[in-house]
Amino acid sequence: MKAGDLVKFDYVNWLRGGHTSRLNGRIAIYLGEDFIHRSDGVVVENHKVLLMGEHKPTIIDRGLLRHMKVYNESR
């Protein structure tokens, strides 16, 4: 998966109170990695997507990458 690819989220099981994730079945543009460099030296790997119909990007945890499939490659 590369920045600019159109991706689709599979079913994401959100365990809190039985709620379903707002990402389920959504299409997004994958914008790439978005690392956080903490002051204690820890680097947190996040990723950024722009969900269809939204104006601001969403930051997702790397664990959600397994729920994303390339829908249409921009290459």
N, C-alpha and C positions, 0 to 999 in steps of 0.2 A: 504494500500500500504506500502510495506517495502523495505528497501534498497536491491538492487539486482534484484527486479522485472523488467521484460520487460514490458514497457508501450507503448501505442500508443496515439498520440495526435489526438483529433477530430479537427473539423474546429475551428480555432481561428480567431476571427474578429479583425483585426488590423485597427484602425480607422484613422490612419494618411494617408491622400492622397489616400485612396482606395487601398493601398498595401495589399497583402495577406501575412500572417505570414509565415516565413520559417519553422515553426513547424507543419503546417497543414499536417496531415496524416503521420507524421514521427514516427518512432519507436525509442525508447531510453531505456537505462538502468537507472532506478531511483537510484540515489546515496544517497539520504537522505536529511535531513534538513541542511541548511547552514545559521546560524544566524549571523547577524551583530550587534555588541554591540557598539552603538555610545557613545561618550564621555558625551553626555547630558543625558545618562541613558535610552534612547529609544532603544528597541530591535526590529530589523527588521527581520521578518520571510521570508527567501528565501529558495529555494530548488535547488538541483543540479542534473542535468541529463547529460548523455553522449549519444548524438545523434549518431545513426548508421552512420558509414562512417566518423566520425569526431574524432580527436585525443585529443581535449581538452574539458573538461566538460563545460556545459552552465548553468548559474545561471538563475533561473526563479522566478518570484513573486508567492506568495502563491495563488493569484487569478487564475493562470493557472492550478492549481490542478484539478479544475472542468472540464477541457478540456482533462484530461488524464484518460485513462482506462487501467487497468491491462490487458496486452496482454498474458503474460505467467508468472505465479508465480514461483519463484525460490525455493519455499519451498517444 
